[in-house]
């Protein structure tokens, strides 16, 4: 038997081995893809629960939610968030820690609430009013009205209409 025929037989055996082994690796990939889809869906649901908690807290501060309903609604949302975190922990155990799921969802909601309120807490009413006045001054200095010939908007700095070329002086 020649060396070329031995190499040909080995090549055929390798190809047959790959052909037989390929379906086994495909199932593992599909299972991982299904887990990642479920993981992403759970993370999205967790984010929705956190946003709902923030909105509920905000509405309670504004007085939109009755005082007797607020604790019940908040407890339901916290329970739902805790259940989602438990499911996330089951799917991705590497990301788990020894903390309680309800305390983790509460901390996430508090952190998001602090982020949203920090931007408005930094500015006083006087700062906001001065920004509005400056914005109105800038707006008045930009527009000079419309061209008398074509009706297109023109700026104060324009000497001629940018559309038709009519002199604005």
C-alpha positions in Angstrom: 0.0 0.0 0.0 1.4 3.3 -1.0 1.7 6.4 1.3 -0.8 8.4 -0.9 -3.5 5.8 -0.4 -3.0 5.8 3.4 -3.2 9.6 3.4 -6.4 9.4 1.3 -8.0 7.0 3.8 -7.0 9.2 6.7 -8.5 12.2 5.1 -11.8 10.4 4.4 -11.9 9.2 8.1 -11.3 12.8 9.3 -14.1 14.1 7.1 -16.5 11.4 8.3 -15.5 12.1 11.9 -16.3 15.8 11.4 -19.6 15.0 9.7 -20.6 12.8 12.6 -19.5 15.2 15.3 -21.0 18.4 13.7 -24.6 17.8 15.0 -23.4 17.3 18.5 -21.8 20.8 18.6 -24.8 22.4 16.9 -27.1 21.4 19.8 -24.8 23.0 22.3 -24.7 26.2 20.4 -28.5 26.3 20.1 -28.8 25.7 23.9 -26.4 28.5 24.7 -28.3 30.8 22.3 -31.6 29.9 24.0 -30.1 30.6 27.4 -28.7 34.0 26.2 -32.1 34.9 24.8 -33.8 34.0 28.1 -31.1 35.9 30.0 -31.6 39.0 27.9 -35.4 38.8 28.3 -35.0 38.6 32.1 -32.6 41.5 32.2 -35.1 43.6 30.1 -37.9 42.6 32.5 -35.7 43.6 35.5 -35.1 47.0 33.9 -38.8 47.5 33.4 -39.5 46.7 37.0 -36.8 49.1 38.2 -38.4 51.8 36.0 -41.8 51.0 37.4 -40.5 51.4 40.9 -39.0 54.7 40.0 -42.2 56.0 38.5 -44.2 54.7 41.5 -41.9 56.5 43.9 -42.1 59.7 41.8 -45.9 59.6 41.6 -46.1 59.0 45.3 -43.9 62.1 46.0 -46.2 64.1 43.7 -49.3 62.8 45.5 -50.7 61.0 42.5 -50.8 57.6 44.2 -53.1 57.2 47.2 -51.2 56.7 50.5 -52.9 53.4 51.3 -52.2 51.9 47.8 -48.5 52.9 47.7 -47.0 50.2 50.1 -49.0 47.4 48.4 -47.9 48.4 44.9 -44.3 48.9 46.0 -44.3 45.5 47.7 -45.7 43.8 44.6 -43.1 45.4 42.4 -40.3 44.5 44.8 -41.5 40.9 44.9 -41.6 40.7 41.1 -38.1 42.2 40.8 -36.9 39.7 43.4 -38.4 36.8 41.5 -36.7 38.0 38.3 -33.4 38.3 40.1 -33.7 34.8 41.4 -34.3 33.5 37.9 -31.3 35.4 36.7 -29.2 33.9 39.4 -30.4 30.4 38.4 -29.4 31.0 34.8 -26.1 32.8 35.4 -24.8 31.6 38.8 -21.4 33.2 38.2 -23.0 36.6 38.7 -24.6 35.8 42.0 -23.6 37.1 45.3 -24.7 36.4 48.9 -27.0 39.5 49.0 -30.7 39.2 49.2 -32.5 39.6 45.9 -35.0 42.2 47.3 -32.2 44.3 48.7 -30.4 44.2 45.3 -33.5 45.4 43.4 -34.0 48.1 46.1 -30.4 49.3 45.7 -30.7 49.3 41.9 -33.9 51.4 42.1 -32.3 53.8 44.6 -29.2 54.2 42.4 -31.3 55.0 39.4 -33.4 57.4 41.4 -30.3 59.2 42.6 -29.0 59.5 39.1 -32.2 61.0 37.8 -32.6 63.5 40.7 -28.9 64.6 40.8 -29.2 66.6 37.6 -32.2 68.6 38.8 -30.8 69.1 42.3 -27.6 70.8 41.2 -29.4 73.8 39.6 -31.4 76.4 41.5 -34.4 78.3 40.2 -32.2 81.4 39.6 -29.8 79.4 37.5 -32.6 78.1 35.4 -34.2 81.5 35.0 -30.9 83.0 33.9 -30.4 80.2 31.3 -33.9 80.9 30.0 -33.2 84.6 29.6 -29.9 83.9 27.8 -31.6 81.5 25.5 -34.3 84.1 24.6 -31.6 86.7 23.9 -29.8 84.3 21.6 -33.0 83.4 19.8 -33.9 87.1 19.3 -30.4 87.9 17.9 -30.5 85.1 15.4 -33.6 85.6 13.5 -34.3 88.9 11.7 -37.6 87.8 10.1 -38.3 86.9 6.5 -37.1 88.1 3.1 -39.6 90.6 1.7 -39.2 89.1 -1.8 -39.2 85.3 -1.4 -40.4 84.9 2.2 -37.5 82.7 3.4 -36.1 83.2 6.9 -33.1 85.5 7.2 -30.6 86.2 10.0 -29.6 89.6 11.6 -26.1 89.2 10.1 -27.4 88.7 6.6 -27.0 91.6 4.2 -28.6 89.7 1.3 -31.2 87.0 1.3 -29.5 83.6 1.1 -32.3 82.2 -1.2 -33.0 84.9 -3.7 -30.2 87.4 -3.2 -32.4 90.5 -2.5 -30.6 93.2 -0.6 -31.9 93.4 3.0 -30.3 96.8 3.9 
